[in-house]
Amino acid sequence: MAIPRLTDTERAAALPSLAGWTHEPARDALVKHFKFRDFSEAWGFMNRVALLAEKHDHHPEWHNVYNRVEILLTTHDAGGLSARDIAMARAIDAL
Amino acid sequence: MAIPRLTDTERAAALPSLAGWTHEPARDALVKHFKFRDFSEAWGFMNRVALLAEKHDHHPEWHNVYNRVEILLTTHDAGGLSARDIAMARAIDAL
């Protein structure tokens, strides 16, 4: 079952409601940078996102250096952004 | 207290004993790629590395996509590889 990629119109409609998430055109992905007090706090956050990822069966590409976390969301099966990325971004922001 | 950067001789002596770790000259860093069965297994590994990082007070730069983990070790205070990176690489491999 193919997951449909968001149209330009759908993406443009969703983006303004996702605070801090930017669209990376090269990957058709959502990217957000997070900064925490220290590694412990960053890791606590990442563990919560890991649980969300398993629950949504939708996993981020992410990078961590000490207190900084960068999350990139895209849907490989769709070749770009899908509704699953928007849902995941909202779930992360709701933590 | 400055952490001394490894000399070329020290680095060359340490590398052969670190299976799978490669030296990235541009960053003077150690890099290793890990592949797991799925995200759950990758995350289990990353949690164990996170505990090591806190214990050693030495944190990796790392990237995860589903079942793949890339770890980069370098010592910012030393401007490159130090004995702390070698110790951390050995501790990760001992997991």
N, CA and C atoms of all chains as a GROMACS GRO file, in nm:
protein
  570
    1MET      N    1   0.084  -0.120   0.000
    1MET     CA    2   0.000   0.000   0.000
    1MET      C    3   0.088   0.125   0.000
    2ALA      N    4   0.078   0.199  -0.108
    2ALA     CA    5   0.159   0.319  -0.117
    2ALA      C    6   0.102   0.429  -0.027
    3ILE      N    7   0.192   0.502   0.037
    3ILE     CA    8   0.150   0.614   0.121
    3ILE      C    9   0.157   0.740   0.034
    4PRO      N   10   0.048   0.814   0.021
    4PRO     CA   11   0.052   0.928  -0.070
    4PRO      C   12   0.139   1.042  -0.017
    5ARG      N   13   0.215   1.100  -0.107
    5ARG     CA   14   0.298   1.216  -0.073
    5ARG      C   15   0.207   1.339  -0.072
    6LEU      N   16   0.233   1.429   0.021
    6LEU     CA   17   0.152   1.551   0.029
    6LEU      C   18   0.170   1.635  -0.097
    7THR      N   19   0.064   1.693  -0.143
    7THR     CA   20   0.075   1.789  -0.254
    7THR      C   21   0.133   1.919  -0.200
    8ASP      N   22   0.176   2.006  -0.288
    8ASP     CA   23   0.229   2.136  -0.246
    8ASP      C   24   0.125   2.212  -0.164
    9THR      N   25   0.000   2.202  -0.205
    9THR     CA   26  -0.108   2.272  -0.136
    9THR      C   27  -0.128   2.216   0.005
   10GLU      N   28  -0.126   2.084   0.016
   10GLU     CA   29  -0.143   2.019   0.147
   10GLU      C   30  -0.027   2.055   0.240
   11ARG      N   31   0.093   2.052   0.184
   11ARG     CA   32   0.211   2.085   0.266
   11ARG      C   33   0.204   2.230   0.313
   12ALA      N   34   0.171   2.320   0.222
   12ALA     CA   35   0.163   2.462   0.255
   12ALA      C   36   0.056   2.488   0.361
   13ALA      N   37  -0.048   2.407   0.360
   13ALA     CA   38  -0.155   2.424   0.459
   13ALA      C   39  -0.112   2.374   0.597
   14ALA      N   40  -0.029   2.270   0.599
   14ALA     CA   41   0.009   2.209   0.727
   14ALA      C   42   0.122   2.285   0.797
   15LEU      N   43   0.216   2.339   0.720
   15LEU     CA   44   0.338   2.395   0.779
   15LEU      C   45   0.317   2.507   0.882
   16PRO      N   46   0.229   2.602   0.858
   16PRO     CA   47   0.217   2.712   0.954
   16PRO      C   48   0.178   2.669   1.094
   17SER      N   49   0.115   2.551   1.106
   17SER     CA   50   0.072   2.505   1.238
   17SER      C   51   0.181   2.427   1.310
   18LEU      N   52   0.296   2.408   1.244
   18LEU     CA   53   0.403   2.329   1.305
   18LEU      C   54   0.517   2.422   1.347
   19ALA      N   55   0.508   2.473   1.468
   19ALA     CA   56   0.604   2.574   1.515
   19ALA      C   57   0.745   2.518   1.521
   20GLY      N   58   0.836   2.587   1.458
   20GLY     CA   59   0.977   2.549   1.466
   20GLY      C   60   1.020   2.446   1.364
   21TRP      N   61   0.926   2.386   1.296
   21TRP     CA   62   0.959   2.289   1.191
   21TRP      C   63   0.978   2.365   1.060
   22THR      N   64   1.086   2.332   0.991
   22THR     CA   65   1.109   2.394   0.861
   22THR      C   66   1.107   2.288   0.753
   23HIS      N   67   1.073   2.327   0.634
   23HIS     CA   68   1.069   2.234   0.522
   23HIS      C   69   1.203   2.234   0.451
   24GLU      N   70   1.258   2.116   0.435
   24GLU     CA   71   1.384   2.103   0.360
   24GLU      C   72   1.349   2.051   0.221
   25PRO      N   73   1.354   2.136   0.121
   25PRO     CA   74   1.308   2.098  -0.012
   25PRO      C   75   1.387   1.981  -0.073
   26ALA      N   76   1.518   1.979  -0.050
   26ALA     CA   77   1.602   1.877  -0.114
   26ALA      C   78   1.555   1.736  -0.077
   27ARG      N   79   1.510   1.720   0.046
   27ARG     CA   80   1.464   1.588   0.091
   27ARG      C   81   1.312   1.579   0.097
   28ASP      N   82   1.243   1.690   0.075
   28ASP     CA   83   1.100   1.701   0.105
   28ASP      C   84   1.075   1.645   0.245
   29ALA      N   85   1.136   1.710   0.342
   29ALA     CA   86   1.133   1.663   0.480
   29ALA      C   87   1.105   1.779   0.575
   30LEU      N   88   1.060   1.744   0.696
   30LEU     CA   89   1.046   1.842   0.804
   30LEU      C   90   1.167   1.830   0.896
   31VAL      N   91   1.222   1.944   0.936
   31VAL     CA   92   1.340   1.943   1.022
   31VAL      C   93   1.317   2.037   1.140
   32LYS      N   94   1.357   1.991   1.258
   32LYS     CA   95   1.350   2.079   1.375
   32LYS      C   96   1.470   2.054   1.466
   33HIS      N   97   1.522   2.161   1.522
   33HIS     CA   98   1.636   2.153   1.612
   33HIS      C   99   1.588   2.178   1.755
   34PHE      N  100   1.632   2.097   1.844
   34PHE     CA  101   1.597   2.109   1.986
   34PHE      C  102   1.725   2.128   2.067
   35LYS      N  103   1.716   2.210   2.171
   35LYS     CA  104   1.832   2.228   2.259
   35LYS      C  105   1.787   2.209   2.404
   36PHE      N  106   1.861   2.131   2.478
   36PHE     CA  107   1.826   2.100   2.617
   36PHE      C  108   1.936   2.146   2.712
   37ARG      N  109   1.911   2.126   2.840
   37ARG     CA  110   2.007   2.171   2.940
   37ARG      C  111   2.136   2.090   2.932
   38ASP      N  112   2.119   1.960   2.915
   38ASP     CA  113   2.236   1.872   2.912
   38ASP      C  114   2.198   1.743   2.838
   39PHE      N  115   2.290   1.649   2.835
   39PHE     CA  116   2.264   1.523   2.764
   39PHE      C  117   2.151   1.446   2.830
   40SER      N  118   2.149   1.445   2.961
   40SER     CA  119   2.045   1.370   3.033
   40SER      C  120   1.905   1.415   2.990
   41GLU      N  121   1.887   1.546   2.982
   41GLU     CA  122   1.756   1.598   2.944
   41GLU      C  123   1.727   1.568   2.796
   42ALA      N  124   1.828   1.582   2.713
   42ALA     CA  125   1.811   1.551   2.570
   42ALA      C  126   1.775   1.403   2.552
   43TRP      N  127   1.841   1.318   2.629
   43TRP     CA  128   1.817   1.175   2.615
   43TRP      C  129   1.677   1.136   2.666
   44GLY      N  130   1.633   1.203   2.769
   44GLY     CA  131   1.497   1.180   2.817
   44GLY      C  132   1.396   1.213   2.708
   45PHE      N  133   1.416   1.325   2.642
   45PHE     CA  134   1.330   1.364   2.530
   45PHE      C  135   1.337   1.260   2.418
   46MET      N  136   1.458   1.219   2.383
   46MET     CA  137   1.474   1.124   2.273
   46MET      C  138   1.406   0.990   2.305
   47ASN      N  139   1.412   0.949   2.430
   47ASN     CA  140   1.342   0.826   2.467
   47ASN      C  141   1.192   0.839   2.447
   48ARG      N  142   1.138   0.954   2.480
   48ARG     CA  143   0.994   0.974   2.460
   48ARG      C  144   0.961   0.973   2.311
   49VAL      N  145   1.047   1.034   2.231
   49VAL     CA  146   1.024   1.033   2.085
   49VAL      C  147   1.038   0.890   2.031
   50ALA      N  148   1.132   0.814   2.087
   50ALA     CA  149   1.150   0.674   2.042
   50ALA      C  150   1.023   0.593   2.066
   51LEU      N  151   0.959   0.617   2.179
   51LEU     CA  152   0.833   0.546   2.208
   51LEU      C  153   0.724   0.588   2.109
   52LEU      N  154   0.717   0.717   2.081
   52LEU     CA  155   0.621   0.765   1.981
   52LEU      C  156   0.648   0.700   1.845
   53ALA      N  157   0.774   0.690   1.810
   53ALA     CA  158   0.812   0.636   1.679
   53ALA      C  159   0.765   0.491   1.665
   54GLU      N  160   0.782   0.414   1.772
   54GLU     CA  161   0.737   0.276   1.768
   54GLU      C  162   0.585   0.269   1.764
   55LYS      N  163   0.522   0.356   1.840
   55LYS     CA  164   0.376   0.357   1.845
   55LYS      C  165   0.317   0.394   1.709
   56HIS      N  166   0.377   0.494   1.644
   56HIS     CA  167   0.330   0.538   1.512
   56HIS      C  168   0.386   0.451   1.400
   57ASP      N  169   0.477   0.362   1.435
   57ASP     CA  170   0.554   0.287   1.335
   57ASP      C  171   0.608   0.381   1.227
   58HIS      N  172   0.665   0.489   1.274
   58HIS     CA  173   0.720   0.590   1.183
   58HIS      C  174   0.841   0.651   1.252
   59HIS      N  175   0.959   0.625   1.196
   59HIS     CA  176   1.083   0.655   1.268
   59HIS      C  177   1.156   0.775   1.209
   60PRO      N  178   1.206   0.860   1.295
   60PRO     CA  179   1.277   0.979   1.246
   60PRO      C  180   1.419   0.946   1.201
   61GLU      N  181   1.476   1.036   1.124
   61GLU     CA  182   1.621   1.039   1.108
   61GLU      C  183   1.665   1.145   1.206
   62TRP      N  184   1.754   1.110   1.296
   62TRP     CA  185   1.790   1.210   1.396
   62TRP      C  186   1.935   1.201   1.437
   63HIS      N  187   1.980   1.314   1.491
   63HIS     CA  188   2.120   1.333   1.523
   63HIS      C  189   2.127   1.399   1.660
   64ASN      N  190   2.218   1.351   1.741
   64ASN     CA  191   2.234   1.408   1.876
   64ASN      C  192   2.381   1.437   1.903
   65VAL      N  193   2.406   1.556   1.956
   65VAL     CA  194   2.537   1.591   2.010
   65VAL      C  195   2.512   1.656   2.145
   66TYR      N  196   2.546   1.585   2.251
   66TYR     CA  197   2.528   1.631   2.388
   66TYR      C  198   2.387   1.683   2.414
   67ASN      N  199   2.366   1.813   2.420
   67ASN     CA  200   2.233   1.865   2.455
   67ASN      C  201   2.150   1.906   2.333
   68ARG      N  202   2.200   1.874   2.216
   68ARG     CA  203   2.131   1.914   2.093
   68ARG      C  204   2.076   1.792   2.017
   69VAL      N  205   1.956   1.809   1.967
   69VAL     CA  206   1.891   1.702   1.891
   69VAL      C  207   1.835   1.764   1.763
   70GLU      N  208   1.865   1.701   1.651
   70GLU     CA  209   1.804   1.743   1.525
   70GLU      C  210   1.718   1.628   1.475
   71ILE      N  211   1.593   1.658   1.446
   71ILE     CA  212   1.501   1.555   1.396
   71ILE      C  213   1.461   1.587   1.254
   72LEU      N  214   1.469   1.487   1.167
   72LEU     CA  215   1.423   1.501   1.029
   72LEU      C  216   1.315   1.396   1.005
   73LEU      N  217   1.201   1.443   0.957
   73LEU     CA  218   1.090   1.352   0.928
   73LEU      C  219   1.060   1.352   0.779
   74THR      N  220   1.052   1.234   0.723
   74THR     CA  221   1.009   1.218   0.585
   74THR      C  222   0.959   1.075   0.573
   75THR      N  223   0.888   1.046   0.466
   75THR     CA  224   0.832   0.912   0.449
   75THR      C  225   0.897   0.847   0.328
   76HIS      N  226   0.987   0.754   0.356
   76HIS     CA  227   1.063   0.693   0.245
   76HIS      C  228   0.969   0.630   0.143
   77ASP      N  229   0.864   0.563   0.192
   77ASP     CA  230   0.771   0.494   0.101
   77ASP      C  231   0.694   0.591   0.012
   78ALA      N  232   0.685   0.716   0.055
   78ALA     CA  233   0.612   0.815  -0.024
   78ALA      C  234   0.706   0.900  -0.108
   79GLY      N  235   0.835   0.886  -0.084
   79GLY     CA  236   0.933   0.968  -0.155
   79GLY      C  237   0.930   1.113  -0.111
   80GLY      N  238   0.882   1.138   0.010
   80GLY     CA  239   0.876   1.275   0.061
   80GLY      C  240   0.778   1.283   0.176
   81LEU      N  241   0.731   1.401   0.203
   81LEU     CA  242   0.641   1.422   0.316
   81LEU      C  243   0.505   1.357   0.294
   82SER      N  244   0.455   1.295   0.401
   82SER     CA  245   0.319   1.241   0.398
   82SER      C  246   0.246   1.286   0.524
   83ALA      N  247   0.121   1.251   0.534
   83ALA     CA  248   0.042   1.285   0.652
   83ALA      C  249   0.103   1.225   0.778
   84ARG      N  250   0.177   1.115   0.762
   84ARG     CA  251   0.239   1.050   0.878
   84ARG      C  252   0.345   1.140   0.942
   85ASP      N  253   0.413   1.219   0.858
   85ASP     CA  254   0.516   1.310   0.912
   85ASP      C  255   0.452   1.425   0.990
   86ILE      N  256   0.340   1.473   0.936
   86ILE     CA  257   0.270   1.581   1.005
   86ILE      C  258   0.220   1.532   1.140
   87ALA      N  259   0.163   1.410   1.141
   87ALA     CA  260   0.112   1.352   1.266
   87ALA      C  261   0.226   1.332   1.366
   88MET      N  262   0.340   1.286   1.317
   88MET     CA  263   0.455   1.262   1.405
   88MET      C  264   0.508   1.395   1.460
   89ALA      N  265   0.518   1.496   1.378
   89ALA     CA  266   0.565   1.627   1.423
   89ALA      C  267   0.472   1.682   1.531
   90ARG      N  268   0.344   1.667   1.512
   90ARG     CA  269   0.248   1.715   1.613
   90ARG      C  270   0.263   1.637   1.743
   91ALA      N  271   0.283   1.506   1.731
   91ALA     CA  272   0.297   1.422   1.851
   91ALA      C  273   0.424   1.459   1.928
   92ILE      N  274   0.531   1.488   1.856
   92ILE     CA  275   0.657   1.528   1.922
   92ILE      C  276   0.636   1.662   1.994
   93ASP      N  277   0.570   1.754   1.927
   93ASP     CA  278   0.548   1.885   1.988
   93ASP      C  279   0.454   1.878   2.108
   94ALA      N  280   0.374   1.774   2.114
   94ALA     CA  281   0.279   1.760   2.225
   94ALA      C  282   0.344   1.700   2.350
   95LEU      N  283   0.469   1.656   2.339
   95LEU     CA  284   0.537   1.595   2.454
   95LEU      C  285   0.555   1.696   2.566
   96MET      N  286   4.152   2.230   3.253
   96MET     CA  287   4.254   2.127   3.226
   96MET      C  288   4.240   2.080   3.083
   97ALA      N  289   4.337   2.107   3.002
   97ALA     CA  290   4.330   2.065   2.862
   97ALA      C  291   4.350   1.915   2.851
   98ILE      N  292   4.274   1.855   2.762
   98ILE     CA  293   4.288   1.712   2.736
   98ILE      C  294   4.381   1.698   2.616
   99PRO      N  295   4.492   1.624   2.629
   99PRO     CA  296   4.587   1.619   2.518
   99PRO      C  297   4.532   1.540   2.399
  100ARG      N  298   4.555   1.594   2.281
  100ARG     CA  299   4.517   1.527   2.158
  100ARG      C  300   4.621   1.418   2.130
  101LEU      N  301   4.575   1.306   2.077
  101LEU     CA  302   4.668   1.197   2.045
  101LEU      C  303   4.764   1.240   1.935
  102THR      N  304   4.888   1.200   1.948
  102THR     CA  305   4.984   1.222   1.840
  102THR      C  306   4.954   1.122   1.728
  103ASP      N  307   5.014   1.146   1.611
  103ASP     CA  308   4.994   1.054   1.499
  103ASP      C  309   5.039   0.912   1.538
  104THR      N  310   5.148   0.905   1.612
  104THR     CA  311   5.201   0.775   1.653
  104THR      C  312   5.106   0.705   1.749
  105GLU      N  313   5.053   0.780   1.844
  105GLU     CA  314   4.959   0.721   1.940
  105GLU      C  315   4.832   0.673   1.870
  106ARG      N  316   4.783   0.756   1.776
  106ARG     CA  317   4.661   0.718   1.705
  106ARG      C  318   4.684   0.592   1.621
  107ALA      N  319   4.798   0.591   1.553
  107ALA     CA  320   4.830   0.476   1.468
  107ALA      C  321   4.845   0.348   1.550
  108ALA      N  322   4.889   0.363   1.672
  108ALA     CA  323   4.906   0.246   1.759
  108ALA      C  324   4.772   0.195   1.809
  109ALA      N  325   4.677   0.286   1.830
  109ALA     CA  326   4.548   0.247   1.888
  109ALA      C  327   4.453   0.189   1.784
  110LEU      N  328   4.454   0.244   1.663
  110LEU     CA  329   4.352   0.209   1.563
  110LEU      C  330   4.340   0.060   1.530
  111PRO      N  331   4.449  -0.012   1.511
  111PRO     CA  332   4.434  -0.153   1.471
  111PRO      C  333   4.356  -0.238   1.571
  112SER      N  334   4.352  -0.196   1.696
  112SER     CA  335   4.281  -0.275   1.797
  112SER      C  336   4.132  -0.239   1.805
  113LEU      N  337   4.090  -0.142   1.725
  113LEU     CA  338   3.949  -0.098   1.730
  113LEU      C  339   3.876  -0.146   1.604
  114ALA      N  340   3.824  -0.266   1.610
  114ALA     CA  341   3.762  -0.329   1.493
  114ALA      C  342   3.641  -0.251   1.445
  115GLY      N  343   3.644  -0.216   1.318
  115GLY     CA  344   3.527  -0.150   1.257
  115GLY      C  345   3.527   0.001   1.270
  116TRP      N  346   3.616   0.054   1.352
  116TRP     CA  347   3.626   0.199   1.367
  116TRP      C  348   3.722   0.252   1.262
  117THR      N  349   3.681   0.357   1.194
  117THR     CA  350   3.770   0.417   1.096
  117THR      C  351   3.803   0.560   1.140
  118HIS      N  352   3.917   0.607   1.095
  118HIS     CA  353   3.960   0.742   1.129
  118HIS      C  354   3.914   0.838   1.022
  119GLU      N  355   3.845   0.943   1.066
  119GLU     CA  356   3.801   1.046   0.972
  119GLU      C  357   3.895   1.165   0.988
  120PRO      N  358   3.986   1.185   0.894
  120PRO     CA  359   4.091   1.286   0.910
  120PRO      C  360   4.035   1.428   0.923
  121ALA      N  361   3.929   1.460   0.847
  121ALA     CA  362   3.877   1.596   0.846
  121ALA      C  363   3.837   1.641   0.987
  122ARG      N  364   3.782   1.550   1.066
  122ARG     CA  365   3.740   1.584   1.201
  122ARG      C  366   3.838   1.532   1.306
  123ASP      N  367   3.938   1.456   1.266
  123ASP     CA  368   4.021   1.378   1.358
  123ASP      C  369   3.929   1.305   1.457
  124ALA      N  370   3.848   1.217   1.399
  124ALA     CA  371   3.745   1.148   1.478
  124ALA      C  372   3.745   1.000   1.444
  125LEU      N  373   3.686   0.921   1.533
  125LEU     CA  374   3.661   0.779   1.507
  125LEU      C  375   3.515   0.763   1.467
  126VAL      N  376   3.490   0.684   1.363
  126VAL     CA  377   3.353   0.664   1.315
  126VAL      C  378   3.327   0.515   1.300
  127LYS      N  379   3.209   0.473   1.343
  127LYS     CA  380   3.169   0.334   1.322
  127LYS      C  381   3.020   0.328   1.290
  128HIS      N  382   2.985   0.239   1.198
  128HIS     CA  383   2.845   0.219   1.158
  128HIS      C  384   2.795   0.087   1.215
  129PHE      N  385   2.678   0.089   1.272
  129PHE     CA  386   2.617  -0.030   1.330
  129PHE      C  387   2.483  -0.054   1.260
  130LYS      N  388   2.452  -0.181   1.239
  130LYS     CA  389   2.322  -0.215   1.180
  130LYS      C  390   2.255  -0.321   1.266
  131PHE      N  391   2.128  -0.299   1.297
  131PHE     CA  392   2.054  -0.390   1.384
  131PHE      C  393   1.934  -0.448   1.310
  132ARG      N  394   1.861  -0.535   1.379
  132ARG     CA  395   1.747  -0.601   1.316
  132ARG      C  396   1.636  -0.501   1.289
  133ASP      N  397   1.614  -0.413   1.385
  133ASP     CA  398   1.505  -0.316   1.374
  133ASP      C  399   1.534  -0.197   1.466
  134PHE      N  400   1.439  -0.105   1.474
  134PHE     CA  401   1.459   0.014   1.556
  134PHE      C  402   1.469  -0.022   1.704
  135SER      N  403   1.386  -0.117   1.746
  135SER     CA  404   1.386  -0.157   1.887
  135SER      C  405   1.524  -0.203   1.931
  136GLU      N  406   1.587  -0.285   1.848
  136GLU     CA  407   1.720  -0.335   1.883
  136GLU      C  408   1.824  -0.222   1.877
  137ALA      N  409   1.811  -0.136   1.777
  137ALA     CA  410   1.904  -0.022   1.766
  137ALA      C  411   1.890   0.069   1.888
  138TRP      N  412   1.765   0.090   1.930
  138TRP     CA  413   1.742   0.181   2.042
  138TRP      C  414   1.792   0.122   2.172
  139GLY      N  415   1.780  -0.010   2.186
  139GLY     CA  416   1.835  -0.078   2.304
  139GLY      C  417   1.985  -0.054   2.313
  140PHE      N  418   2.053  -0.069   2.200
  140PHE     CA  419   2.197  -0.044   2.193
  140PHE      C  420   2.227   0.102   2.228
  141MET      N  421   2.152   0.193   2.169
  141MET     CA  422   2.178   0.336   2.192
  141MET      C  423   2.159   0.373   2.339
  142ASN      N  424   2.062   0.311   2.403
  142ASN     CA  425   2.043   0.338   2.546
  142ASN      C  426   2.163   0.292   2.627
  143ARG      N  427   2.219   0.180   2.589
  143ARG     CA  428   2.337   0.131   2.661
  143ARG      C  429   2.456   0.225   2.638
  144VAL      N  430   2.469   0.274   2.516
  144VAL     CA  431   2.577   0.370   2.485
  144VAL      C  432   2.552   0.501   2.560
  145ALA      N  433   2.427   0.542   2.572
  145ALA     CA  434   2.394   0.665   2.645
  145ALA      C  435   2.438   0.655   2.791
  146LEU      N  436   2.417   0.538   2.850
  146LEU     CA  437   2.461   0.519   2.989
  146LEU      C  438   2.613   0.525   2.999
  147LEU      N  439   2.680   0.463   2.903
  147LEU     CA  440   2.827   0.471   2.900
  147LEU      C  441   2.874   0.615   2.887
  148ALA      N  442   2.806   0.690   2.802
  148ALA     CA  443   2.845   0.829   2.776
  148ALA      C  444   2.837   0.911   2.905
  149GLU      N  445   2.729   0.889   2.981
  149GLU     CA  446   2.715   0.963   3.106
  149GLU      C  447   2.821   0.918   3.207
  150LYS      N  448   2.845   0.789   3.209
  150LYS     CA  449   2.943   0.734   3.303
  150LYS      C  450   3.084   0.788   3.273
  151HIS      N  451   3.117   0.791   3.144
  151HIS     CA  452   3.249   0.840   3.103
  151HIS      C  453   3.253   0.993   3.094
  152ASP      N  454   3.137   1.055   3.108
  152ASP     CA  455   3.123   1.198   3.082
  152ASP      C  456   3.187   1.234   2.947
  153HIS      N  457   3.154   1.154   2.849
  153HIS     CA  458   3.210   1.174   2.715
  153HIS      C  459   3.103   1.129   2.616
  154HIS      N  460   3.050   1.226   2.541
  154HIS     CA  461   2.929   1.200   2.464
  154HIS      C  462   2.957   1.193   2.314
  155PRO      N  463   2.898   1.095   2.248
  155PRO     CA  464   2.920   1.080   2.104
  155PRO      C  465   2.840   1.182   2.024
  156GLU      N  466   2.881   1.200   1.900
  156GLU     CA  467   2.794   1.260   1.799
  156GLU      C  468   2.737   1.140   1.726
  157TRP      N  469   2.607   1.130   1.724
  157TRP     CA  470   2.552   1.011   1.660
  157TRP      C  471   2.424   1.036   1.587
  158HIS      N  472   2.396   0.944   1.495
  158HIS     CA  473   2.286   0.957   1.401
  158HIS      C  474   2.216   0.822   1.392
  159ASN      N  475   2.087   0.826   1.393
  159ASN     CA  476   2.009   0.702   1.383
  159ASN      C  477   1.901   0.715   1.276
  160VAL      N  478   1.890   0.613   1.194
  160VAL     CA  479   1.776   0.599   1.103
  160VAL      C  480   1.729   0.454   1.114
  161TYR      N  481   1.615   0.434   1.174
  161TYR     CA  482   1.556   0.303   1.195
  161TYR      C  483   1.655   0.205   1.259
  162ASN      N  484   1.710   0.111   1.181
  162ASN     CA  485   1.796   0.008   1.241
  162ASN      C  486   1.946   0.040   1.226
  163ARG      N  487   1.974   0.162   1.182
  163ARG     CA  488   2.114   0.199   1.160
  163ARG      C  489   2.158   0.309   1.257
  164VAL      N  490   2.280   0.292   1.308
  164VAL     CA  491   2.336   0.390   1.400
  164VAL      C  492   2.478   0.423   1.354
  165GLU      N  493   2.508   0.551   1.345
  165GLU     CA  494   2.645   0.593   1.315
  165GLU      C  495   2.696   0.670   1.436
  166ILE      N  496   2.810   0.630   1.485
  166ILE     CA  497   2.869   0.697   1.601
  166ILE      C  498   3.000   0.763   1.561
  167LEU      N  499   3.015   0.888   1.600
  167LEU     CA  500   3.139   0.962   1.576
  167LEU      C  501   3.193   1.006   1.712
  168LEU      N  502   3.317   0.972   1.737
  168LEU     CA  503   3.381   1.010   1.863
  168LEU      C  504   3.497   1.105   1.836
  169THR      N  505   3.496   1.215   1.906
  169THR     CA  506   3.610   1.306   1.903
  169THR      C  507   3.604   1.387   2.032
  170THR      N  508   3.712   1.456   2.065
  170THR     CA  509   3.714   1.531   2.191
  170THR      C  510   3.724   1.679   2.158
  171HIS      N  511   3.612   1.750   2.173
  171HIS     CA  512   3.609   1.890   2.135
  171HIS      C  513   3.716   1.971   2.208
  172ASP      N  514   3.737   1.940   2.337
  172ASP     CA  515   3.834   2.015   2.417
  172ASP      C  516   3.978   1.991   2.372
  173ALA      N  517   3.998   1.880   2.301
  173ALA     CA  518   4.133   1.849   2.254
  173ALA      C  519   4.151   1.889   2.108
  174GLY      N  520   4.042   1.924   2.043
  174GLY     CA  521   4.050   1.957   1.901
  174GLY      C  522   4.073   1.835   1.814
  175GLY      N  523   4.037   1.718   1.865
  175GLY     CA  524   4.054   1.595   1.788
  175GLY      C  525   4.052   1.475   1.880
  176LEU      N  526   4.108   1.365   1.834
  176LEU     CA  527   4.105   1.242   1.913
  176LEU      C  528   4.190   1.250   2.038
  177SER      N  529   4.136   1.197   2.147
  177SER     CA  530   4.213   1.186   2.271
  177SER      C  531   4.196   1.044   2.324
  178ALA      N  532   4.265   1.017   2.433
  178ALA     CA  533   4.255   0.884   2.495
  178ALA      C  534   4.112   0.855   2.538
  179ARG      N  535   4.033   0.960   2.561
  179ARG     CA  536   3.894   0.939   2.603
  179ARG      C  537   3.812   0.875   2.492
  180ASP      N  538   3.844   0.908   2.367
  180ASP     CA  539   3.771   0.849   2.255
  180ASP      C  540   3.806   0.702   2.238
  181ILE      N  541   3.932   0.672   2.258
  181ILE     CA  542   3.976   0.531   2.249
  181ILE      C  543   3.906   0.449   2.358
  182ALA      N  544   3.901   0.505   2.479
  182ALA     CA  545   3.837   0.434   2.591
  182ALA      C  546   3.689   0.415   2.564
  183MET      N  547   3.625   0.518   2.508
  183MET     CA  548   3.481   0.510   2.479
  183MET      C  549   3.455   0.408   2.369
  184ALA      N  550   3.537   0.408   2.265
  184ALA     CA  551   3.520   0.310   2.157
  184ALA      C  552   3.533   0.168   2.210
  185ARG      N  553   3.629   0.146   2.298
  185ARG     CA  554   3.647   0.012   2.356
  185ARG      C  555   3.527  -0.026   2.442
  186ALA      N  556   3.476   0.071   2.517
  186ALA     CA  557   3.361   0.044   2.605
  186ALA      C  558   3.238   0.010   2.521
  187ILE      N  559   3.220   0.080   2.410
  187ILE     CA  560   3.105   0.052   2.321
  187ILE      C  561   3.119  -0.088   2.263
  188ASP      N  562   3.240  -0.122   2.220
  188ASP     CA  563   3.260  -0.254   2.160
  188ASP      C  564   3.245  -0.366   2.261
  189ALA      N  565   3.263  -0.333   2.388
  189ALA     CA  566   3.251  -0.436   2.493
  189ALA      C  567   3.107  -0.464   2.532
  190LEU      N  568   3.013  -0.384   2.480
  190LEU     CA  569   2.871  -0.405   2.515
  190LEU      C  570   2.824  -0.542   2.468
   0.00000   0.00000   0.00000
